[in-house]
């Protein structure tokens, strides 16, 4: 399955989501690895099987196996970090922010792809998972390394649209089942 096949599964009431998927798939603000890594990390972050399969199939035509693995790793590590750091941010007792996390995060140091690509993917996933602390940390790292705001915004848009498409497909699948 491809992005186009995924778009065909989106009902008429969500035409804007389908159109956004199409335009983002054609987006040129990010290079191919950055774009399809963001799509893949976002799909894995939400975890709706038909969306993951469609995006993974399309991404596999562009990404190396190492980049595919790194995008999945971004979804995995942010799945943990976003919950942990969002919790610290939401808790009134700030003592927890002074205690070491003691969570393994080795992939952050050596993701297997360009560090800024991994940061973009982590930003998209952090948006999906709603972690402001992680969004700020990854955006700051990207900007410190000269990544333009338009590229950061594009990764955020990919995360938002993949999330919306996934929710729609999951809802329609639930109704059909």
LINQUI-V850188 format. One line per field, one symbol per residue. phi: phi as a letter, one per 30 degrees, with the letter a starting at -180 (. if undefined). A space follows every 50 residues. Layout:
phi = ???
This chain:
phi = .bedddeddddedcedddddeddddcecdcdeddddddedddddddiced dedddddddddbddeddeddddddddddeddddddddeddddddeddcce dhcdbedddbdjbeeddddddddddddedicdddedddddddddcidded ddddddddedddddddddddddddddd
